[in-house]
């Protein structure tokens, strides 16, 4: 008995020691900074849409886009950003955590994930420039205490900057699948560089509801704009006052063992301190990332664009051989390939399929206007204009985009999509005008009203209305199947009809009948799904296996 007591005591001591060690190595300490309080920099509400904090401000435009201007040293800039966007910082975290709850519904596994991420990010601050640590520290003063069970505010906000990286490291979560392209000379109406991209980072519909168009004027480096959200200081799409633009595309990556520099932080560094492609490449060479990423760089100074492809071990600078360059989610430089699976022979790989669709549309369109770039970003069809269903990962427009964006670097103009996805109006901004006198725009439109691209006509069509119904019914059917509910055949047929050209409702309904033991009906739905465009090989193999099993089980019943 005494031995057992001693053993138990030893286990408790070891466990306590481990937890203390874990807490010690995973805790992130804020960098030392000046002390600023709400009293030093109060927020004044000028009217229903305009908030002012010192020399910085934020307002909501008629298209539902938040426009933010912030300037100063890193900590003060972050503090003012947080003060102005406090409600959005807290809303964004609520939306993100709610999506995590859906993906990881078990509280036990969520706590395990919290501990794992704490351990994974234990050295994160070693790879993030001090100025960005200070900026995050400033924003974190506006974070909610509701999620302190995850980590203190500074640690949470800092860790969220690696969410894009973790999302595509864990590709089964289907968080990322972006498309970008650059055009110049023969493919641009006025021969100047045009760049378009869809940022298909999906963390639930709520996560995309409050987009912030941030115009930042740091004490050091170049002023720049980026499309962001509450609490985010990294960059996923942006352009600086030198006419250098940057967009990110996730690439195949292995499972990392620890965090390094988040790609959005590297993109922020490039945007803030580079004015040419070579300068951008030099900065990219200086930082270690823990996932693979492509950075499409546009340069107004040079009237050209190039692609930086980066893995945790290698980096390459790719200049286009043609007057256009399209990028999806696989490497274009063959020396960067990770393995044989990342090759064009993977016949159902969504990334290669999307790339081919982009290139075909570029070739068939010829010279592009800004409107035609928006049209390409909104394209929902498959090869040769085939109907592959709405929401298909093979489509350029997967109807999950946080935003679509268009750059004209030489003129320092940018167009950003309003909700929903990239279907809303593309709202235009001129960086030269805005940064010349940012305070003047407190009381007048920040965007260029004459250059706005109208919303996609699909928003008024039955096709889109059916897609919204499909999304609502999809949640209901998925939940019903989990709860082993019985569905009338008519209800399931009506569900499929809402998005009949998409493989997934056929797969889901087939699984329902398979679990019910109705193998003949299941087989019909599996075979129908197999005739449609399936994004990934793993899904194709799953369907083939289910179809074969249905045959075998039907034979056993005879």
Secondary structure by P-SEA (a helix, b strand, c coil): caaaaaaaaaaaaaaaaaaaaaaaaacccccbbbbbccccbbbbbcccccccccccccccccccbbbbbbbccaaaaaaaaaaaaaaaaaaaaaaaaaaaaaacccaaaaaaaaaaaaaaaccccccccaaaaaaaaaaaccccccccccccaaaaaaaacaaaaaaaaacccccbbbbbbcccccccccccbbbbbbbccccccccccccccccccccccccccccccccccccccccccccbbbbbbbccccccccccccaaaaaaaaaaccccaaaaaaaaaacccccccccccccccccbbbbbbbcccbbbbbbbcccbbbbccccccccccccccccccccccaaaaaaaaaaaaaaaaccccaaaaaaaaaccccccccccccccccccccccccccccccccccbbbbbccccccccbbbbbaaaaaacccccccccccccccccccccccccaaaaaaaaaaaaaaaaaaaaaacccccaaaaaaaaaaccccaaaaaaaaaaaaaacaaaaaaaaaaaaaacccccaaaaaaaaaaaaaaaaaaaaac
